[in-house]
Amino acid sequence: MLNTLRNFQVIAAIATAWSISAAAAQAGEVLDRVLSTKTITIAAVPDWPPHSFLNDQGNLDGFDIDVSNDLAKRLGVQVKFVTPAWSIITAGKWEGRWDLAIGGMTPTKERAEKFDFPAVYYYDISVAAIYKDSKLTTIAELDGKTIGVTANTSDMEYLNQRLVIDSPDAPAFDYKFKAGQVKAYEASSTALDDLRLGDGVRLDAVVVSQNYLEKALKSGYPLKQLSDPLYYSPEAVIAERGDKEFYQAIASAFEGMKQDGTLTRLSTKWFGLDMTKAN
């Protein structure tokens, strides 16, 4: 069994190396820049624990950072991180400032007009956070309430009831309530800061990633999760449209991460469970 596993890992490594070599021979503009400079520039969000955040040493750390470093290793290049705001990433028109964004974007038909999604690398869980003393007990009670959310996210699309996930293995979902007012924030941390002021002071709830909420609770935020999750969404790495060879190189590297267990290992390290498969 051990020999069989080792043989499989060797074959997977050879296949990945071959695909990268083949891509180098037919490199498009982005892949050519990455391979010629031996550097891939990746956009990451610095305030999204446990995905990407500044650790006690002031360095970027987290699931997305580990994934990025492994990706660069498979491509045979170094990684350089930049930290634009999420709204800047999602606006498109990167103009070569970075090559790839790894920050968990849900593929939608609207986003596919300007972005490619070379790989889905984990599945997120979105929940409703409420103040710890809130009397709300069911999701349906959020009808007509003021709900906070990070702008330009699938959670915002969900609140506005126009989320269309463009992924074949996306779990089905329904809209469980109709918000009275949707308040958009630049970051989830800002939305939760408003919610922590008290029940209904500025917000009645915030729709946010379950992982992010758990980190906030551990940090002492006086909040809690309301009932069951709202929906599950596939989260993808992001590239601007137009470079097929770059797309194929990234897709191949991520397939290698899936096959050899790297994504599962990193997910378990940062989330405590395997979030690389649809629920």
C-alpha positions as CSV (number, residue, x, y, z in Angstrom):
1,M,0.0,0.0,0.0
2,L,2.8,2.4,0.9
3,N,4.6,1.7,-2.3
4,T,1.4,2.2,-4.3
5,L,0.9,5.6,-2.6
6,R,4.4,6.7,-3.3
7,N,4.1,5.7,-6.9
8,F,0.9,7.6,-7.2
9,Q,2.5,10.7,-5.7
10,V,5.5,10.4,-8.1
11,I,3.2,10.1,-11.1
12,A,1.2,13.1,-9.9
13,A,4.3,15.2,-9.5
14,I,5.6,14.2,-12.9
15,A,2.3,15.0,-14.5
16,T,2.2,18.5,-12.9
17,A,5.8,19.2,-13.9
18,W,5.1,18.1,-17.5
19,S,2.0,20.3,-17.8
20,I,4.0,23.3,-16.5
21,S,6.8,22.6,-19.0
22,A,4.3,22.3,-21.8
23,A,2.7,25.6,-20.7
24,A,6.1,27.3,-20.8
25,A,6.5,26.3,-24.4
26,Q,3.1,27.9,-25.3
27,A,3.0,30.7,-22.7
28,G,0.4,33.5,-23.0
29,E,1.2,37.0,-21.8
30,V,0.6,36.4,-18.1
31,L,2.2,33.0,-17.9
32,D,5.2,34.3,-19.9
33,R,5.7,37.1,-17.4
34,V,5.5,34.8,-14.5
35,L,7.9,32.3,-15.9
36,S,10.4,34.8,-17.3
37,T,10.5,36.8,-14.0
38,K,10.3,33.7,-11.9
39,T,7.7,35.5,-9.8
40,I,3.9,35.2,-9.5
41,T,2.3,38.3,-7.9
42,I,-0.8,37.3,-5.9
43,A,-3.4,39.6,-4.4
44,A,-4.6,38.6,-0.9
45,V,-6.9,40.3,1.6
46,P,-4.9,41.1,4.8
47,D,-7.9,41.2,7.2
48,W,-9.7,37.9,6.5
49,P,-8.6,35.3,9.1
50,P,-8.0,32.4,8.9
51,H,-7.7,32.8,5.1
52,S,-5.2,35.7,5.1
53,F,-4.1,38.0,7.9
54,L,-1.1,39.7,9.5
55,N,0.3,37.5,12.2
56,D,2.1,38.6,15.4
57,Q,5.3,39.1,13.4
58,G,3.5,41.4,10.9
59,N,3.7,38.8,8.2
60,L,0.9,37.5,6.0
61,D,-0.3,34.2,7.2
62,G,-3.3,31.9,6.8
63,F,-4.9,29.3,4.5
64,D,-4.8,31.4,1.4
65,I,-1.1,32.3,2.0
66,D,-0.1,28.7,2.5
67,V,-2.0,27.7,-0.7
68,S,-0.3,30.5,-2.6
69,N,3.1,29.5,-1.5
70,D,2.5,25.9,-2.5
71,L,1.2,27.0,-5.9
72,A,4.3,29.1,-6.5
73,K,6.5,26.0,-5.6
74,R,4.6,23.9,-8.1
75,L,5.1,26.5,-10.8
76,G,8.8,26.8,-10.0
77,V,8.7,30.5,-9.1
78,Q,8.7,32.8,-6.1
79,V,5.6,34.5,-4.8
80,K,5.1,38.2,-4.2
81,F,2.0,39.3,-2.3
82,V,0.1,42.5,-2.7
83,T,-2.9,43.5,-0.6
84,P,-5.4,45.7,-2.5
85,A,-8.9,46.1,-1.1
86,W,-11.4,43.4,-2.1
87,S,-13.4,46.0,-4.0
88,I,-10.3,46.8,-6.1
89,I,-9.8,43.1,-6.8
90,T,-13.4,42.5,-7.8
91,A,-13.5,45.6,-10.0
92,G,-11.2,44.0,-12.6
93,K,-8.9,45.9,-14.9
94,W,-5.8,44.7,-13.0
95,E,-3.5,46.0,-15.7
96,G,-0.7,43.7,-14.6
97,R,-0.5,44.9,-11.0
98,W,-1.0,41.2,-9.9
99,D,-1.3,38.0,-11.8
100,L,-3.8,36.1,-9.6
101,A,-6.1,36.7,-6.6
102,I,-6.5,34.0,-4.0
103,G,-9.2,35.2,-1.6
104,G,-12.2,33.0,-2.2
105,M,-14.5,34.4,-4.9
106,T,-17.7,32.6,-5.7
107,P,-18.0,32.0,-9.4
108,T,-21.1,33.7,-10.9
109,K,-22.2,34.4,-14.4
110,E,-21.8,38.1,-13.9
111,R,-18.2,37.8,-12.6
112,A,-17.3,35.3,-15.4
113,E,-17.7,38.2,-17.9
114,K,-14.4,39.6,-16.7
115,F,-12.7,36.8,-14.7
116,D,-11.5,33.2,-15.2
117,F,-11.8,30.7,-12.3
118,P,-9.1,28.2,-12.9
119,A,-9.9,26.2,-9.7
120,V,-12.4,25.8,-6.9
121,Y,-10.2,25.2,-3.9
122,Y,-12.7,25.2,-0.9
123,Y,-16.3,25.6,0.0
124,D,-17.5,28.4,2.3
125,I,-20.3,28.5,4.7
126,S,-22.3,31.7,5.1
127,V,-24.3,32.4,8.3
128,A,-26.2,35.2,10.0
129,A,-24.4,36.7,13.0
130,I,-26.5,38.5,15.6
131,Y,-25.7,40.3,18.9
132,K,-25.4,37.9,21.9
133,D,-28.5,39.3,23.7
134,S,-30.7,39.3,20.5
135,K,-34.1,37.7,21.0
136,L,-34.1,36.4,17.4
137,T,-34.2,32.6,17.2
138,T,-35.0,31.8,13.6
139,I,-33.7,33.0,10.2
140,A,-37.2,33.9,9.1
141,E,-37.3,36.6,11.8
142,L,-34.7,38.6,9.9
143,D,-37.5,39.6,7.5
144,G,-37.5,43.4,7.3
145,K,-34.4,43.8,9.4
146,T,-31.3,45.9,8.7
147,I,-28.5,43.5,7.7
148,G,-24.8,44.3,7.2
149,V,-22.6,42.6,4.6
150,T,-19.2,43.0,2.9
151,A,-19.7,44.8,-0.4
152,N,-19.1,43.0,-3.8
153,T,-19.4,39.5,-2.3
154,S,-21.7,36.6,-2.9
155,D,-23.2,37.3,0.5
156,M,-24.4,40.7,-0.7
157,E,-25.8,39.0,-3.8
158,Y,-27.6,36.6,-1.5
159,L,-29.1,39.3,0.6
160,N,-30.3,41.1,-2.6
161,Q,-31.7,37.7,-3.8
162,R,-29.9,37.7,-7.1
163,L,-27.1,35.2,-6.4
164,V,-26.5,32.8,-9.3
165,I,-23.5,30.5,-8.7
166,D,-21.9,29.4,-11.9
167,S,-20.4,26.1,-10.7
168,P,-21.7,22.6,-11.6
169,D,-21.2,21.2,-8.0
170,A,-22.6,24.1,-6.1
171,P,-25.0,22.9,-3.4
172,A,-28.6,24.1,-3.9
173,F,-29.9,26.9,-1.7
174,D,-33.0,29.1,-1.2
175,Y,-33.6,32.6,0.2
176,K,-34.7,32.2,3.8
177,F,-35.7,35.9,4.5
178,K,-36.0,39.3,2.8
179,A,-33.9,42.1,4.4
180,G,-35.6,45.4,5.0
181,Q,-32.3,47.3,4.4
182,V,-28.9,46.0,3.2
183,K,-25.9,48.0,4.5
184,A,-22.7,47.3,2.6
185,Y,-19.3,47.6,4.2
186,E,-15.7,47.6,2.8
187,A,-14.8,44.8,5.2
188,S,-16.5,42.2,7.4
189,S,-14.6,43.4,10.4
190,T,-16.3,46.9,10.0
191,A,-19.7,45.3,9.8
192,L,-19.2,43.2,12.9
193,D,-17.8,46.2,14.7
194,D,-21.2,47.9,14.1
195,L,-23.1,44.8,15.2
196,R,-21.2,44.5,18.4
197,L,-22.5,48.0,19.5
198,G,-25.7,46.3,20.5
199,D,-28.9,44.6,19.2
200,G,-30.4,47.0,16.6
201,V,-28.2,49.9,17.4
202,R,-26.9,50.0,13.8
203,L,-27.6,46.5,12.6
204,D,-29.8,43.6,13.4
205,A,-27.5,41.0,11.9
206,V,-24.5,40.5,9.6
207,V,-24.2,37.8,6.9
208,V,-20.7,36.6,7.0
209,S,-18.4,33.5,6.6
210,Q,-18.9,31.1,9.4
211,N,-15.1,30.8,9.8
212,Y,-14.7,34.6,10.1
213,L,-17.5,34.7,12.7
214,E,-15.8,32.0,14.7
215,K,-12.5,34.0,14.7
216,A,-14.4,37.1,15.9
217,L,-16.1,35.1,18.7
218,K,-12.7,33.8,19.9
219,S,-11.5,37.4,19.9
220,G,-14.2,38.4,22.3
221,Y,-16.9,39.8,20.0
222,P,-20.3,39.7,21.9
223,L,-22.1,38.0,19.0
224,K,-23.5,34.6,18.1
225,Q,-24.6,32.6,15.1
226,L,-28.3,32.6,14.4
227,S,-29.6,29.1,13.6
228,D,-28.3,27.0,10.7
229,P,-26.1,28.1,7.8
230,L,-27.7,30.1,5.0
231,Y,-25.9,28.5,2.1
232,Y,-22.7,26.8,1.0
233,S,-20.7,28.2,-1.9
234,P,-17.7,27.1,-4.0
235,E,-14.8,29.5,-3.7
236,A,-12.3,29.9,-6.6
237,V,-9.0,31.4,-7.4
238,I,-9.3,34.4,-9.7
239,A,-7.5,35.4,-12.9
240,E,-8.4,38.0,-15.5
241,R,-9.8,36.5,-18.7
242,G,-7.7,36.0,-21.8
243,D,-4.6,33.8,-21.0
244,K,-5.6,30.2,-21.7
245,E,-2.1,28.9,-21.0
246,F,-2.0,30.6,-17.6
247,Y,-5.4,29.3,-16.8
248,Q,-4.3,25.7,-17.6
249,A,-1.1,26.0,-15.6
250,I,-3.0,27.2,-12.5
251,A,-5.7,24.6,-12.9
252,S,-3.1,21.8,-13.3
253,A,-1.2,22.9,-10.2
254,F,-4.4,23.0,-8.1
255,E,-5.4,19.6,-9.4
256,G,-2.1,18.3,-8.1
257,M,-2.9,19.9,-4.7
258,K,-6.2,18.0,-4.6
259,Q,-4.8,14.7,-5.7
260,D,-1.9,14.6,-3.3
261,G,-3.9,15.8,-0.3
262,T,-2.2,19.2,0.1
263,L,-5.5,21.2,0.0
264,T,-7.1,18.8,2.5
265,R,-4.1,19.1,4.8
266,L,-4.0,22.9,4.7
267,S,-7.8,23.1,5.2
268,T,-7.6,20.9,8.3
269,K,-4.7,23.0,9.6
270,W,-6.5,26.3,9.4
271,F,-10.2,25.4,9.7
272,G,-10.0,22.2,11.8
273,L,-11.9,20.3,9.0
274,D,-11.8,19.5,5.3
275,M,-13.6,22.3,3.5
276,T,-12.3,21.2,0.1
277,K,-15.4,19.2,-0.7
278,A,-19.0,20.3,-1.3
279,N,-21.5,19.6,1.5
